[in-house]
């Protein structure tokens, strides 16, 4: 079983869920904050891919 933290698809799914949620927010600052979080999830997916390729 793969550790969730090391699973790129987990992080990409979280990013997509966060982007979807951001669309429902009326306040621009809230949407932007959620979109930044989604970007961080994308970054974590890249790190997870790099980790998998090294192990």
N, C-alpha and C positions, 0 to 999 in steps of 0.2 A: 504494500500500500504506500502510495506517495504522500509525503507530507503536503498538506494544503498550501503552506507557505512557499513550496517549491514547485507548484503547479501553475504554469503560465495561463492555462485556460480558466482557472479559478479567478485570477486577477483580471483577465479580459472580461469575464462575465460580470465581475463587480464593477468594472469601468462602464460597461454598457448599461447596467442597472442604474448606476449613478447618473449617467447622461439622460436616461429616460426620466428619472425623477426630477432632474434639473428643469426639464421642459415644463413641468407642472407648477413651478414656482413663479409667482407674479413679480416678486421683487428681483430686480436685476442683480443686486449684490449677492443675494442668496443663490441665484442661478450660477453666477460666476464662481462663487466659492465651491459649489458642487462640481462644476466643470474642472476646476483645478484639482479637486480630489480625484476625479476620473483620470486626469492626466497622470497623477501619482500612481494610480492602480496600473495604468499602462506601463509606467516605468518599472513597477514591481514585476510585471509580466516579463519584461525584457531581462531583468535580473534573474528571474526564475529560469528563463531559457538558457542564459549564460551558465547558471549553476548546473543545470542538467547536462549541458554539453561538456562540462569539465569533470563530471562524475559518472 
